[in-house]
Amino acid sequence: MSADVWTDLEARGLLLDLEARGIVLSVHRGNLASQQAGLLTDADRALLAEHKPALLLLVLAFDDRTLVRLARLQAGEVGPPVLLPGLCRDCGDSLPLAVRWGVCGWCAIARRQHTRAPLPESLLEVFPAEVVGLYARRGALEGGAGSRVSQGRSESGGLFAGVA
Ligand SMILES: [Zn+2]
């Protein structure tokens, strides 16, 4: 587990290289996917598999949902905390089933980017299973009894082709 995916220069370099070649990655049920998967070489796929956890988090860090929250933090437009169980304290979105209190994954990443704090791979655990699949939290961080853990099957037949 990387304590800070920003320091994984190979993973970041790979993302930049793919982006320069017009290949955009997204995250579906714990897998990396791309509409441009046909452009990936075998070497790309091997690197994607090797750096998968860091890449999942890095892709989520550039997700629109993260960037919207980050922009709000940077503009000082954060309202009063939402103090209801099962809802994100910062944005009010639903939290994963096993989580009663705290912030959602996108808010957690945005906060850390805003304060330039490290992005540990363990942040994957605060995202819902439909996003991170196997990496969905097992209830450990908040003392929950453990949520159902998805098998992380990649969704096939849609717009996206799973790549790692
Ligand atoms: Zn949130």
Backbone and ligand atoms as CSV (ligand in chain L), in Angstrom:
chain,resi,resn,atom,element,x,y,z
A,1,MET,N,N,0.843,-1.197,0.000
A,1,MET,CA,C,0.000,0.000,0.000
A,1,MET,C,C,0.876,1.243,0.000
A,2,SER,N,N,0.611,2.110,-0.935
A,2,SER,CA,C,1.370,3.356,-0.979
A,2,SER,C,C,0.812,4.340,0.034
A,3,ALA,N,N,1.725,4.990,0.773
A,3,ALA,CA,C,1.289,5.965,1.769
A,3,ALA,C,C,0.891,7.280,1.104
A,4,ASP,N,N,1.327,7.465,-0.124
A,4,ASP,CA,C,0.981,8.696,-0.835
A,4,ASP,C,C,1.136,8.460,-2.333
A,5,VAL,N,N,0.000,8.344,-3.021
A,5,VAL,CA,C,0.090,7.998,-4.442
A,5,VAL,C,C,0.713,9.118,-5.279
A,6,TRP,N,N,0.731,10.349,-4.758
A,6,TRP,CA,C,1.390,11.423,-5.513
A,6,TRP,C,C,2.866,11.137,-5.697
A,7,THR,N,N,3.439,10.331,-4.782
A,7,THR,CA,C,4.870,10.030,-4.891
A,7,THR,C,C,5.141,8.856,-5.831
A,8,ASP,N,N,4.078,8.226,-6.344
A,8,ASP,CA,C,4.263,7.127,-7.298
A,8,ASP,C,C,4.461,7.728,-8.691
A,9,LEU,N,N,5.704,8.094,-8.963
A,9,LEU,CA,C,5.981,8.830,-10.200
A,9,LEU,C,C,5.757,7.973,-11.436
A,10,GLU,N,N,5.949,6.675,-11.307
A,10,GLU,CA,C,5.686,5.797,-12.460
A,10,GLU,C,C,4.214,5.819,-12.826
A,11,ALA,N,N,3.356,5.767,-11.788
A,11,ALA,CA,C,1.915,5.782,-12.049
A,11,ALA,C,C,1.499,7.126,-12.640
A,12,ARG,N,N,2.024,8.207,-12.074
A,12,ARG,CA,C,1.671,9.534,-12.597
A,12,ARG,C,C,2.183,9.718,-14.021
A,13,GLY,N,N,3.406,9.243,-14.255
A,13,GLY,CA,C,3.981,9.351,-15.594
A,13,GLY,C,C,3.164,8.565,-16.614
A,14,LEU,N,N,2.703,7.387,-16.192
A,14,LEU,CA,C,1.887,6.562,-17.079
A,14,LEU,C,C,0.590,7.276,-17.440
A,15,LEU,N,N,-0.052,7.890,-16.430
A,15,LEU,CA,C,-1.291,8.626,-16.692
A,15,LEU,C,C,-1.062,9.751,-17.694
A,16,LEU,N,N,0.026,10.486,-17.499
A,16,LEU,CA,C,0.336,11.600,-18.407
A,16,LEU,C,C,0.612,11.100,-19.819
A,17,ASP,N,N,1.343,9.995,-19.896
A,17,ASP,CA,C,1.668,9.416,-21.196
A,17,ASP,C,C,0.396,8.985,-21.922
A,18,LEU,N,N,-0.505,8.318,-21.187
A,18,LEU,CA,C,-1.757,7.867,-21.804
A,18,LEU,C,C,-2.591,9.060,-22.245
A,19,GLU,N,N,-2.637,10.075,-21.380
A,19,GLU,CA,C,-3.430,11.267,-21.699
A,19,GLU,C,C,-2.907,11.925,-22.977
A,20,ALA,N,N,-1.585,11.981,-23.095
A,20,ALA,CA,C,-0.978,12.592,-24.283
A,20,ALA,C,C,-1.353,11.809,-25.541
A,21,ARG,N,N,-1.631,10.502,-25.364
A,21,ARG,CA,C,-2.028,9.667,-26.502
A,21,ARG,C,C,-3.541,9.591,-26.647
A,22,GLY,N,N,-4.264,10.413,-25.891
A,22,GLY,CA,C,-5.716,10.476,-26.036
A,22,GLY,C,C,-6.463,9.361,-25.326
A,23,ILE,N,N,-5.788,8.683,-24.399
A,23,ILE,CA,C,-6.421,7.569,-23.674
A,23,ILE,C,C,-6.829,8.058,-22.282
A,24,VAL,N,N,-8.125,8.059,-22.031
A,24,VAL,CA,C,-8.650,8.544,-20.758
A,24,VAL,C,C,-9.125,7.349,-19.946
A,25,LEU,N,N,-8.672,7.280,-18.708
A,25,LEU,CA,C,-9.068,6.176,-17.834
A,25,LEU,C,C,-10.217,6.600,-16.934
A,26,SER,N,N,-11.043,5.626,-16.574
A,26,SER,CA,C,-12.055,5.852,-15.554
A,26,SER,C,C,-12.062,4.637,-14.632
A,27,VAL,N,N,-12.836,4.733,-13.552
A,27,VAL,CA,C,-12.866,3.673,-12.543
A,27,VAL,C,C,-14.275,3.103,-12.457
A,28,HIS,N,N,-14.391,1.794,-12.618
A,28,HIS,CA,C,-15.688,1.123,-12.513
A,28,HIS,C,C,-15.548,-0.135,-11.681
A,29,ARG,N,N,-16.249,-0.195,-10.564
A,29,ARG,CA,C,-16.239,-1.364,-9.681
A,29,ARG,C,C,-14.829,-1.871,-9.423
A,30,GLY,N,N,-13.946,-0.962,-9.112
A,30,GLY,CA,C,-12.597,-1.355,-8.733
A,30,GLY,C,C,-11.673,-1.682,-9.889
A,31,ASN,N,N,-12.155,-1.438,-11.091
A,31,ASN,CA,C,-11.304,-1.700,-12.252
A,31,ASN,C,C,-11.066,-0.419,-13.047
A,32,LEU,N,N,-9.926,-0.389,-13.709
A,32,LEU,CA,C,-9.636,0.709,-14.622
A,32,LEU,C,C,-10.290,0.402,-15.958
A,33,ALA,N,N,-10.874,1.403,-16.563
A,33,ALA,CA,C,-11.541,1.208,-17.844
A,33,ALA,C,C,-11.245,2.398,-18.736
A,34,SER,N,N,-11.418,2.199,-20.023
A,34,SER,CA,C,-11.208,3.294,-20.961
A,34,SER,C,C,-12.027,3.064,-22.214
A,35,GLN,N,N,-12.568,4.148,-22.743
A,35,GLN,CA,C,-13.256,4.056,-24.029
A,35,GLN,C,C,-12.254,3.898,-25.166
A,36,GLN,N,N,-10.988,4.198,-24.856
A,36,GLN,CA,C,-9.939,4.093,-25.882
A,36,GLN,C,C,-9.052,2.868,-25.620
A,37,ALA,N,N,-9.629,1.844,-24.977
A,37,ALA,CA,C,-8.820,0.686,-24.564
A,37,ALA,C,C,-8.106,0.032,-25.749
A,38,GLY,N,N,-8.690,0.163,-26.946
A,38,GLY,CA,C,-8.078,-0.451,-28.123
A,38,GLY,C,C,-6.719,0.127,-28.468
A,39,LEU,N,N,-6.427,1.319,-27.941
A,39,LEU,CA,C,-5.139,1.960,-28.239
A,39,LEU,C,C,-4.032,1.496,-27.295
A,40,LEU,N,N,-4.401,0.720,-26.275
A,40,LEU,CA,C,-3.399,0.314,-25.287
A,40,LEU,C,C,-2.522,-0.818,-25.818
A,41,THR,N,N,-1.239,-0.704,-25.550
A,41,THR,CA,C,-0.315,-1.776,-25.921
A,41,THR,C,C,-0.252,-2.796,-24.774
A,42,ASP,N,N,0.357,-3.940,-25.050
A,42,ASP,CA,C,0.548,-4.936,-23.990
A,42,ASP,C,C,1.394,-4.360,-22.861
A,43,ALA,N,N,2.385,-3.540,-23.228
A,43,ALA,CA,C,3.237,-2.933,-22.206
A,43,ALA,C,C,2.421,-1.981,-21.325
A,44,ASP,N,N,1.513,-1.218,-21.956
A,44,ASP,CA,C,0.630,-0.335,-21.187
A,44,ASP,C,C,-0.177,-1.150,-20.181
A,45,ARG,N,N,-0.752,-2.244,-20.685
A,45,ARG,CA,C,-1.627,-3.053,-19.824
A,45,ARG,C,C,-0.865,-3.643,-18.647
A,46,ALA,N,N,0.389,-4.044,-18.900
A,46,ALA,CA,C,1.200,-4.597,-17.819
A,46,ALA,C,C,1.468,-3.527,-16.756
A,47,LEU,N,N,1.770,-2.308,-17.211
A,47,LEU,CA,C,2.025,-1.213,-16.265
A,47,LEU,C,C,0.749,-0.841,-15.504
A,48,LEU,N,N,-0.380,-0.845,-16.210
A,48,LEU,CA,C,-1.654,-0.512,-15.556
A,48,LEU,C,C,-1.946,-1.510,-14.441
A,49,ALA,N,N,-1.697,-2.782,-14.719
A,49,ALA,CA,C,-1.957,-3.810,-13.709
A,49,ALA,C,C,-0.992,-3.651,-12.531
A,50,GLU,N,N,0.257,-3.332,-12.836
A,50,GLU,CA,C,1.275,-3.210,-11.793
A,50,GLU,C,C,0.965,-2.054,-10.823
A,51,HIS,N,N,0.446,-0.959,-11.361
A,51,HIS,CA,C,0.221,0.242,-10.542
A,51,HIS,C,C,-1.261,0.471,-10.248
A,52,LYS,N,N,-2.043,-0.597,-10.339
A,52,LYS,CA,C,-3.490,-0.418,-10.307
A,52,LYS,C,C,-4.031,0.355,-9.088
A,53,PRO,N,N,-3.681,-0.017,-7.847
A,53,PRO,CA,C,-4.284,0.723,-6.721
A,53,PRO,C,C,-3.980,2.219,-6.757
A,54,ALA,N,N,-2.715,2.568,-7.044
A,54,ALA,CA,C,-2.351,3.990,-7.105
A,54,ALA,C,C,-3.106,4.678,-8.239
A,55,LEU,N,N,-3.229,3.981,-9.377
A,55,LEU,CA,C,-3.920,4.584,-10.519
A,55,LEU,C,C,-5.405,4.787,-10.240
A,56,LEU,N,N,-6.021,3.834,-9.546
A,56,LEU,CA,C,-7.438,4.003,-9.203
A,56,LEU,C,C,-7.628,5.311,-8.440
A,57,LEU,N,N,-6.765,5.535,-7.456
A,57,LEU,CA,C,-6.906,6.740,-6.632
A,57,LEU,C,C,-6.559,7.999,-7.430
A,58,LEU,N,N,-5.516,7.919,-8.254
A,58,LEU,CA,C,-5.142,9.090,-9.060
A,58,LEU,C,C,-6.258,9.451,-10.044
A,59,VAL,N,N,-6.865,8.438,-10.662
A,59,VAL,CA,C,-7.964,8.720,-11.596
A,59,VAL,C,C,-9.126,9.362,-10.836
A,60,LEU,N,N,-9.419,8.848,-9.645
A,60,LEU,CA,C,-10.494,9.441,-8.837
A,60,LEU,C,C,-10.154,10.866,-8.410
A,61,ALA,N,N,-8.856,11.150,-8.239
A,61,ALA,CA,C,-8.438,12.498,-7.834
A,61,ALA,C,C,-8.705,13.516,-8.947
A,62,PHE,N,N,-8.786,13.026,-10.194
A,62,PHE,CA,C,-9.065,13.933,-11.311
A,62,PHE,C,C,-10.497,13.789,-11.817
A,63,ASP,N,N,-11.299,13.050,-11.058
A,63,ASP,CA,C,-12.717,12.867,-11.377
A,63,ASP,C,C,-13.440,14.209,-11.203
A,64,ASP,N,N,-14.433,14.456,-12.043
A,64,ASP,CA,C,-15.193,15.710,-11.931
A,64,ASP,C,C,-15.745,15.925,-10.524
A,65,ARG,N,N,-16.206,14.830,-9.905
A,65,ARG,CA,C,-16.790,14.975,-8.567
A,65,ARG,C,C,-15.762,15.457,-7.553
A,66,THR,N,N,-14.498,15.063,-7.742
A,66,THR,CA,C,-13.444,15.555,-6.851
A,66,THR,C,C,-13.119,17.007,-7.177
A,67,LEU,N,N,-13.018,17.310,-8.468
A,67,LEU,CA,C,-12.591,18.652,-8.864
A,67,LEU,C,C,-13.624,19.711,-8.466
A,68,VAL,N,N,-14.911,19.366,-8.553
A,68,VAL,CA,C,-15.956,20.300,-8.131
A,68,VAL,C,C,-15.804,20.617,-6.634
A,69,ARG,N,N,-15.549,19.562,-5.859
A,69,ARG,CA,C,-15.397,19.758,-4.408
A,69,ARG,C,C,-14.136,20.563,-4.097
A,70,LEU,N,N,-13.066,20.268,-4.826
A,70,LEU,CA,C,-11.815,20.992,-4.604
A,70,LEU,C,C,-11.991,22.480,-4.928
A,71,ALA,N,N,-12.684,22.762,-6.033
A,71,ALA,CA,C,-12.914,24.163,-6.414
A,71,ALA,C,C,-13.702,24.881,-5.315
A,72,ARG,N,N,-14.684,24.178,-4.737
A,72,ARG,CA,C,-15.492,24.764,-3.662
A,72,ARG,C,C,-14.630,25.073,-2.435
A,73,LEU,N,N,-13.747,24.140,-2.091
A,73,LEU,CA,C,-12.852,24.357,-0.946
A,73,LEU,C,C,-11.934,25.545,-1.210
A,74,GLN,N,N,-11.397,25.591,-2.429
A,74,GLN,CA,C,-10.443,26.660,-2.750
A,74,GLN,C,C,-11.122,28.018,-2.775
A,75,ALA,N,N,-12.428,28.030,-3.095
A,75,ALA,CA,C,-13.167,29.289,-3.124
A,75,ALA,C,C,-13.739,29.632,-1.746
A,76,GLY,N,N,-13.511,28.750,-0.770
A,76,GLY,CA,C,-14.051,28.990,0.566
A,76,GLY,C,C,-15.559,28.878,0.633
A,77,GLU,N,N,-16.128,28.087,-0.281
A,77,GLU,CA,C,-17.589,27.981,-0.370
A,77,GLU,C,C,-18.134,26.729,0.308
A,78,VAL,N,N,-17.540,26.354,1.418
A,78,VAL,CA,C,-18.018,25.174,2.121
A,78,VAL,C,C,-19.023,25.598,3.182
A,79,GLY,N,N,-20.211,25.036,3.095
A,79,GLY,CA,C,-21.276,25.393,4.019
A,79,GLY,C,C,-21.092,24.733,5.373
A,80,PRO,N,N,-22.087,24.891,6.247
A,80,PRO,CA,C,-22.008,24.244,7.552
A,80,PRO,C,C,-22.023,22.726,7.391
A,81,PRO,N,N,-21.392,21.984,8.329
A,81,PRO,CA,C,-21.337,20.532,8.179
A,81,PRO,C,C,-22.716,19.895,8.238
A,82,VAL,N,N,-22.886,18.838,7.449
A,82,VAL,CA,C,-24.124,18.060,7.467
A,82,VAL,C,C,-23.987,17.038,8.589
A,83,LEU,N,N,-24.838,17.143,9.601
A,83,LEU,CA,C,-24.670,16.272,10.768
A,83,LEU,C,C,-25.789,15.239,10.843
A,84,LEU,N,N,-25.836,14.394,9.820
A,84,LEU,CA,C,-26.815,13.311,9.786
A,84,LEU,C,C,-26.087,12.001,9.516
A,85,PRO,N,N,-26.465,10.926,10.223
A,85,PRO,CA,C,-25.774,9.655,9.997
A,85,PRO,C,C,-25.981,9.162,8.566
A,86,GLY,N,N,-24.919,8.612,7.988
A,86,GLY,CA,C,-25.020,8.045,6.644
A,86,GLY,C,C,-24.813,9.054,5.535
A,87,LEU,N,N,-24.640,10.329,5.900
A,87,LEU,CA,C,-24.402,11.354,4.875
A,87,LEU,C,C,-23.029,11.988,5.067
A,88,CYS,N,N,-22.419,12.350,3.947
A,88,CYS,CA,C,-21.112,13.012,3.993
A,88,CYS,C,C,-21.235,14.342,4.720
A,89,ARG,N,N,-20.329,14.567,5.653
A,89,ARG,CA,C,-20.364,15.795,6.452
A,89,ARG,C,C,-20.166,17.039,5.581
A,90,ASP,N,N,-19.388,16.891,4.510
A,90,ASP,CA,C,-19.066,18.063,3.698
A,90,ASP,C,C,-20.092,18.342,2.597
A,91,CYS,N,N,-20.523,17.281,1.888
A,91,CYS,CA,C,-21.367,17.533,0.710
A,91,CYS,C,C,-22.788,16.988,0.846
A,92,GLY,N,N,-23.029,16.151,1.871
A,92,GLY,CA,C,-24.378,15.631,2.080
A,92,GLY,C,C,-24.735,14.430,1.217
A,93,ASP,N,N,-23.795,13.961,0.381
A,93,ASP,CA,C,-24.068,12.745,-0.404
A,93,ASP,C,C,-24.079,11.526,0.522
A,94,SER,N,N,-24.682,10.445,0.037
A,94,SER,CA,C,-24.730,9.213,0.831
A,94,SER,C,C,-23.334,8.639,1.008
A,95,LEU,N,N,-23.077,8.110,2.194
A,95,LEU,CA,C,-21.816,7.417,2.467
A,95,LEU,C,C,-22.006,5.931,2.173
A,96,PRO,N,N,-20.899,5.179,2.011
A,96,PRO,CA,C,-21.036,3.724,1.840
A,96,PRO,C,C,-21.821,3.119,3.012
A,97,LEU,N,N,-22.451,1.975,2.768
A,97,LEU,CA,C,-23.368,1.387,3.742
A,97,LEU,C,C,-22.799,1.245,5.149
A,98,ALA,N,N,-21.550,0.828,5.253
A,98,ALA,CA,C,-20.992,0.540,6.578
A,98,ALA,C,C,-20.564,1.802,7.315
A,99,VAL,N,N,-20.683,2.948,6.677
A,99,VAL,CA,C,-20.174,4.183,7.267
A,99,VAL,C,C,-21.324,5.048,7.752
A,100,ARG,N,N,-21.274,5.419,9.011
A,100,ARG,CA,C,-22.338,6.261,9.546
A,100,ARG,C,C,-21.950,7.740,9.509
A,101,TRP,N,N,-20.679,8.015,9.811
A,101,TRP,CA,C,-20.239,9.404,9.924
A,101,TRP,C,C,-18.941,9.605,9.151
A,102,GLY,N,N,-18.726,10.803,8.690
A,102,GLY,CA,C,-17.457,11.094,8.024
A,102,GLY,C,C,-17.686,11.803,6.705
A,103,VAL,N,N,-16.680,11.755,5.866
A,103,VAL,CA,C,-16.801,12.389,4.559
A,103,VAL,C,C,-16.704,11.322,3.479
A,104,CYS,N,N,-17.315,11.605,2.327
A,104,CYS,CA,C,-17.277,10.661,1.204
A,104,CYS,C,C,-15.879,10.650,0.584
A,105,GLY,N,N,-15.640,9.685,-0.275
A,105,GLY,CA,C,-14.326,9.540,-0.883
A,105,GLY,C,C,-13.888,10.766,-1.667
A,106,TRP,N,N,-14.831,11.350,-2.433
A,106,TRP,CA,C,-14.469,12.505,-3.260
A,106,TRP,C,C,-14.116,13.701,-2.379
A,107,CYS,N,N,-14.893,13.901,-1.299
A,107,CYS,CA,C,-14.569,14.989,-0.368
A,107,CYS,C,C,-13.240,14.718,0.335
A,108,ALA,N,N,-12.992,13.444,0.670
A,108,ALA,CA,C,-11.742,13.102,1.361
A,108,ALA,C,C,-10.538,13.439,0.479
A,109,ILE,N,N,-10.630,13.111,-0.812
A,109,ILE,CA,C,-9.521,13.429,-1.719
A,109,ILE,C,C,-9.397,14.946,-1.890
A,110,ALA,N,N,-10.540,15.627,-2.088
A,110,ALA,CA,C,-10.505,17.081,-2.299
A,110,ALA,C,C,-9.879,17.791,-1.108
A,111,ARG,N,N,-10.288,17.380,0.094
A,111,ARG,CA,C,-9.705,17.998,1.296
A,111,ARG,C,C,-8.199,17.838,1.326
A,112,ARG,N,N,-7.742,16.612,0.988
A,112,ARG,CA,C,-6.308,16.355,1.038
A,112,ARG,C,C,-5.563,17.121,-0.049
A,113,GLN,N,N,-6.184,17.242,-1.209
A,113,GLN,CA,C,-5.534,18.029,-2.256
A,113,GLN,C,C,-5.472,19.498,-1.845
A,114,HIS,N,N,-6.557,19.956,-1.224
A,114,HIS,CA,C,-6.637,21.357,-0.813
A,114,HIS,C,C,-5.534,21.702,0.188
A,115,THR,N,N,-5.242,20.782,1.093
A,115,THR,CA,C,-4.225,21.047,2.119
A,115,THR,C,C,-2.878,20.422,1.743
A,116,ARG,N,N,-2.786,19.902,0.529
A,116,ARG,CA,C,-1.565,19.238,0.052
A,116,ARG,C,C,-1.130,18.113,0.982
A,117,ALA,N,N,-2.109,17.410,1.526
A,117,ALA,CA,C,-1.818,16.257,2.381
A,117,ALA,C,C,-1.607,15.031,1.490
A,118,PRO,N,N,-0.913,14.007,2.010
A,118,PRO,CA,C,-0.702,12.794,1.214
A,118,PRO,C,C,-2.021,12.123,0.838
A,119,LEU,N,N,-2.002,11.365,-0.246
A,119,LEU,CA,C,-3.166,10.572,-0.672
A,119,LEU,C,C,-2.832,9.091,-0.508
A,120,PRO,N,N,-3.126,8.511,0.646
A,120,PRO,CA,C,-2.815,7.085,0.832
A,120,PRO,C,C,-3.804,6.194,0.084
A,121,GLU,N,N,-3.328,5.038,-0.375
A,121,GLU,CA,C,-4.209,4.101,-1.082
A,121,GLU,C,C,-5.409,3.694,-0.238
A,122,SER,N,N,-5.259,3.761,1.073
A,122,SER,CA,C,-6.371,3.349,1.951
A,122,SER,C,C,-7.611,4.213,1.748
A,123,LEU,N,N,-7.457,5.394,1.101
A,123,LEU,CA,C,-8.633,6.231,0.821
A,123,LEU,C,C,-9.632,5.523,-0.082
A,124,LEU,N,N,-9.164,4.539,-0.843
A,124,LEU,CA,C,-10.078,3.790,-1.711
A,124,LEU,C,C,-11.203,3.160,-0.898
A,125,GLU,N,N,-10.922,2.895,0.375
A,125,GLU,CA,C,-11.903,2.206,1.215
A,125,GLU,C,C,-13.102,3.084,1.571
A,126,VAL,N,N,-13.006,4.379,1.375
A,126,VAL,CA,C,-14.155,5.228,1.729
A,126,VAL,C,C,-15.054,5.523,0.526
A,127,PHE,N,N,-14.760,4.886,-0.602
A,127,PHE,CA,C,-15.648,5.018,-1.759
A,127,PHE,C,C,-16.654,3.872,-1.767
A,128,PRO,N,N,-17.824,4.095,-2.356
A,128,PRO,CA,C,-18.806,3.008,-2.425
A,128,PRO,C,C,-18.339,1.886,-3.351
A,129,ALA,N,N,-18.894,0.698,-3.122
A,129,ALA,CA,C,-18.477,-0.490,-3.878
A,129,ALA,C,C,-18.699,-0.329,-5.377
A,130,GLU,N,N,-19.732,0.429,-5.773
A,130,GLU,CA,C,-19.960,0.548,-7.219
A,130,GLU,C,C,-18.831,1.317,-7.898
A,131,VAL,N,N,-18.037,2.022,-7.094
A,131,VAL,CA,C,-16.881,2.719,-7.657
A,131,VAL,C,C,-15.620,1.874,-7.514
A,132,VAL,N,N,-15.345,1.415,-6.318
A,132,VAL,CA,C,-14.048,0.785,-6.075
A,132,VAL,C,C,-14.107,-0.720,-5.861
A,133,GLY,N,N,-15.284,-1.328,-5.950
A,133,GLY,CA,C,-15.373,-2.786,-5.874
A,133,GLY,C,C,-14.697,-3.354,-4.648
A,134,LEU,N,N,-13.700,-4.186,-4.885
A,134,LEU,CA,C,-13.000,-4.881,-3.807
A,134,LEU,C,C,-12.396,-3.956,-2.768
A,135,TYR,N,N,-12.134,-2.728,-3.191
A,135,TYR,CA,C,-11.469,-1.820,-2.268
A,135,TYR,C,C,-12.447,-1.130,-1.332
A,136,ALA,N,N,-13.744,-1.402,-1.511
A,136,ALA,CA,C,-14.735,-0.763,-0.654
A,136,ALA,C,C,-14.436,-1.091,0.801
A,137,ARG,N,N,-14.694,-0.154,1.624
A,137,ARG,CA,C,-14.337,-0.289,3.032
A,137,ARG,C,C,-14.972,-1.526,3.653
A,138,ARG,N,N,-14.255,-2.118,4.564
A,138,ARG,CA,C,-14.786,-3.290,5.261
A,138,ARG,C,C,-15.249,-2.911,6.652
A,139,GLY,N,N,-15.499,-1.643,6.879
A,139,GLY,CA,C,-16.017,-1.216,8.170
A,139,GLY,C,C,-14.946,-1.012,9.219
A,140,ALA,N,N,-13.690,-1.119,8.830
A,140,ALA,CA,C,-12.619,-1.050,9.821
A,140,ALA,C,C,-12.403,0.369,10.344
A,141,LEU,N,N,-12.496,1.358,9.464
A,141,LEU,CA,C,-12.096,2.699,9.875
A,141,LEU,C,C,-13.046,3.333,10.878
A,142,GLU,N,N,-14.318,3.007,10.773
A,142,GLU,CA,C,-15.284,3.646,11.666
A,142,GLU,C,C,-15.816,2.655,12.690
A,143,GLY,N,N,-15.190,1.501,12.783
A,143,GLY,CA,C,-15.622,0.537,13.786
A,143,GLY,C,C,-16.899,-0.189,13.422
A,144,GLY,N,N,-17.284,-0.157,12.160
A,144,GLY,CA,C,-18.495,-0.842,11.733
A,144,GLY,C,C,-18.304,-2.349,11.744
A,145,ALA,N,N,-19.392,-3.057,11.534
A,145,ALA,CA,C,-19.332,-4.513,11.619
A,145,ALA,C,C,-18.873,-5.138,10.309
A,146,GLY,N,N,-18.558,-4.333,9.332
A,146,GLY,CA,C,-18.082,-4.896,8.076
A,146,GLY,C,C,-19.184,-4.933,7.047
A,147,SER,N,N,-18.915,-4.334,5.915
A,147,SER,CA,C,-19.938,-4.302,4.879
A,147,SER,C,C,-19.706,-5.445,3.911
A,148,ARG,N,N,-20.682,-5.675,3.097
A,148,ARG,CA,C,-20.495,-6.658,2.049
A,148,ARG,C,C,-19.430,-6.158,1.093
A,149,VAL,N,N,-18.557,-7.017,0.710
A,149,VAL,CA,C,-17.482,-6.618,-0.193
A,149,VAL,C,C,-17.786,-7.152,-1.581
A,150,SER,N,N,-17.817,-6.235,-2.502
A,150,SER,CA,C,-18.104,-6.626,-3.881
A,150,SER,C,C,-16.965,-7.461,-4.432
A,151,GLN,N,N,-17.270,-8.301,-5.372
A,151,GLN,CA,C,-16.226,-9.114,-5.991
A,151,GLN,C,C,-15.463,-8.329,-7.050
A,152,GLY,N,N,-15.871,-7.111,-7.300
A,152,GLY,CA,C,-15.112,-6.267,-8.214
A,152,GLY,C,C,-15.112,-6.743,-9.654
A,153,ARG,N,N,-16.185,-7.381,-10.057
A,153,ARG,CA,C,-16.252,-7.796,-11.451
A,153,ARG,C,C,-16.308,-6.576,-12.353
A,154,SER,N,N,-15.635,-6.642,-13.438
A,154,SER,CA,C,-15.693,-5.488,-14.328
A,154,SER,C,C,-16.998,-5.544,-15.109
A,155,GLU,N,N,-17.532,-4.403,-15.393
A,155,GLU,CA,C,-18.776,-4.337,-16.137
A,155,GLU,C,C,-18.442,-4.407,-17.615
A,156,SER,N,N,-18.935,-5.426,-18.250
A,156,SER,CA,C,-18.647,-5.536,-19.678
A,156,SER,C,C,-19.911,-5.195,-20.457
A,157,GLY,N,N,-19.741,-4.997,-21.708
A,157,GLY,CA,C,-20.891,-4.744,-22.551
A,157,GLY,C,C,-21.354,-3.309,-22.532
A,158,GLY,N,N,-20.691,-2.451,-21.804
A,158,GLY,CA,C,-21.074,-1.056,-21.785
A,158,GLY,C,C,-20.172,-0.247,-22.710
A,159,LEU,N,N,-20.103,1.026,-22.430
A,159,LEU,CA,C,-19.267,1.910,-23.228
A,159,LEU,C,C,-17.788,1.630,-23.005
A,160,PHE,N,N,-17.511,1.103,-21.824
A,160,PHE,CA,C,-16.117,1.007,-21.418
A,160,PHE,C,C,-15.565,-0.396,-21.550
A,161,ALA,N,N,-14.330,-0.484,-21.917
A,161,ALA,CA,C,-13.657,-1.764,-21.886
A,161,ALA,C,C,-12.716,-1.760,-20.692
A,162,GLY,N,N,-12.818,-2.773,-19.863
A,162,GLY,CA,C,-11.919,-2.873,-18.719
A,162,GLY,C,C,-10.502,-3.058,-19.202
A,163,VAL,N,N,-9.578,-2.436,-18.523
A,163,VAL,CA,C,-8.189,-2.552,-18.957
A,163,VAL,C,C,-7.283,-3.113,-17.881
A,164,ALA,N,N,-7.677,-3.044,-16.647
A,164,ALA,CA,C,-6.843,-3.587,-15.571
A,164,ALA,C,C,-7.694,-3.773,-14.337
L,1,ZN,ZN,ZN,-18.748,14.413,0.293
